[in-house]
Amino acid sequence: MTIVALPSFAQIQDAAARIAPHARVTPVLRNDALDALAGARLYFKCENLQRGGAFKFRGACNAVWALDEASAARGVVTHSSGNHGNALAMAAAIRGIRAHVVVPDGAVRAKLEAIERAGAVLHRCAPTQAAREAAVAQLMQDTGAIRVHPYADTQVMAGQGTLALELLAQAPDLDALMTPVGGGGLASGVAIAAHALRPELALYAAEPAGADDAARSLARGERVTDVVPQTVCDGLRALVGETNLAALREHRVDIVTVSDEETVAAMRLLWQELKQVVEVSSATAFAAVLKARDRFTGRRVGVVLTGGNVDLDALPW
């Protein structure tokens, strides 16, 4: 994977202005019952209500609209298990350019249908990181399209960082902030923006125990690449990027790993009490707050609900 530069705070501010005409300002919700369970005051940033149903629209929109006219005319290409592909397809459609999305076998059907509805061309590949990257490289060669990586892209990270600008304007007195972490685009962009505004803010990330490469990488002091993801959290199966990992380390992001059982239980609570449909990957953030309750007791905690694209036909009821 190509090493890319982390965005500066100024680039995140530029991204906020660039995506403002297209992205939604998502609400922050509170719930007394969930506060009681956590022993903390929780502020849920509802990116499940973002355009396309996930935070990914921020980064994809910024990356597409940051392209000059000549580059944009070539179209864009990415690999994605769902939400980033959908976001890129939507952003490309708004700008009137072609999008190609490489999707791994086993991706959630509802997410693939959303990508197609947004107008992108789907390309299938084996469910490995190597297969994804190889397919994207081939499409770049065949079509001339510009790659917009799901997380190892400066403009994508800058776009994701706009979430922190918004949240800290809506809830300026937070003591801690929790996001899920997969490839690390969100966690790194948020960390840069949050610490530029609030250097003392405690930053956390939630990761599935069955895909804990970021936690292992931070513990070992080098990027771990031999983790084979085994988790229901389809949006968090990607290995953390090298650049993204550097941001997590620099900003002292503390990772809490959660089991699939803990995550599904947290998702049910969010549906039941907050009345928000969130996908299982999104629920890891709340699951981590519940699991590490002693770290958050009495504190004001921002919890990022990253998406709500659930395959309702796959539910067991």
Salt bridges, closest charged atoms under 4 A:
ASP35 OD2 - ARG30 NH2 2.18
GLU47 OE2 - ARG58 NH2 2.84
GLU69 OE2 - ARG95 NH2 3.07
GLU113 OE2 - ARG109 NH1 2.47
GLU133 OE2 - HIS79 NE2 3.15
GLU133 OE1 - ARG147 NH1 3.54
GLU133 OE2 - HIS149 NE2 3.09
GLU166 OE1 - LYS45 NZ 2.61
GLU166 OE1 - ARG58 NH2 2.84
ASP175 OD1 - ARG300 NH2 3.13
GLU200 OE2 - ARG198 NE 2.47
ASP212 OD1 - ARG216 NE 2.89
ASP234 OD2 - LYS111 NZ 2.85
ASP254 OD2 - ARG295 NH1 2.72
GLU262 OE1 - LYS291 NZ 3.70
GLU279 OE2 - LYS111 NZ 2.76
ASP311 OD1 - ARG109 NH2 3.89
ASP313 OD2 - ARG109 NH2 2.75
